[in-house]
C-alpha cells in the first residue's frame, strides 16, 4: 500500500476559488436571501434581518457562481473580521453571496473540505495572510496568492483522503 504527501496550489486542489457578486441587486420584501460578512455566525449565516433579492436576480447570481453548495468553504474577506470568519457551509438555505465572501469548493478526490478548513484556520496560515496582504483593496493580491498558496496534503491509495477525513471528524468533535 502506497501513501505519500503531496504539495499543490489551492487552485489545483479546489474546483472553485471565487467570491460572491460584485453587484448588489435591489432589495425586496419577499425573495431569496443575499448575505454578506455581517450575516456570518460561527457555523453559517443568521438569516434574521438578512437582505432579500428578487427570484430573477437570485437566478442570475446563481448561474454566475455566487451561491454556495453544502461543503464549500466560505471566507469573510472584507471588514473588521477580515479572514476571521471561515466556515464549511452546511445550511439548507442556499443564499446568494456578496463579494465580501470567498468560496472554495474542494476537489474531494484530492483534499476534503474539513482538512483545508482546519489548515486555513491555523494561526500560522492566518498570520501569513494578514501580514502579507492586509485587507480591503489588497484582497485582490491575496485572492491571487490564495489560489497559488501551496498546501501539503496526504494521499492514501486506493482511497484518497480517508485518513484526513477521520482526523478532521475527530478535530471537529473537539471544537
Secondary structure as GFF3:
##gff-version 3
##sequence-region A 1 175
A	DSSP	beta_strand	3	9	.	.	.	ID=ss1
A	DSSP	alpha_helix	10	13	.	.	.	ID=ss2
A	DSSP	beta_strand	14	19	.	.	.	ID=ss3
A	DSSP	beta_strand	27	35	.	.	.	ID=ss4
A	DSSP	three_ten_helix	37	39	.	.	.	ID=ss5
A	DSSP	beta_strand	40	41	.	.	.	ID=ss6
A	DSSP	beta_strand	44	45	.	.	.	ID=ss7
A	DSSP	beta_strand	51	53	.	.	.	ID=ss8
A	DSSP	alpha_helix	55	63	.	.	.	ID=ss9
A	DSSP	beta_strand	73	76	.	.	.	ID=ss10
A	DSSP	beta_strand	86	88	.	.	.	ID=ss11
A	DSSP	beta_strand	96	97	.	.	.	ID=ss12
A	DSSP	beta_strand	101	106	.	.	.	ID=ss13
A	DSSP	alpha_helix	113	120	.	.	.	ID=ss14
A	DSSP	alpha_helix	123	133	.	.	.	ID=ss15
A	DSSP	three_ten_helix	136	138	.	.	.	ID=ss16
A	DSSP	alpha_helix	139	148	.	.	.	ID=ss17
A	DSSP	beta_strand	150	156	.	.	.	ID=ss18
A	DSSP	alpha_helix	162	174	.	.	.	ID=ss19
###
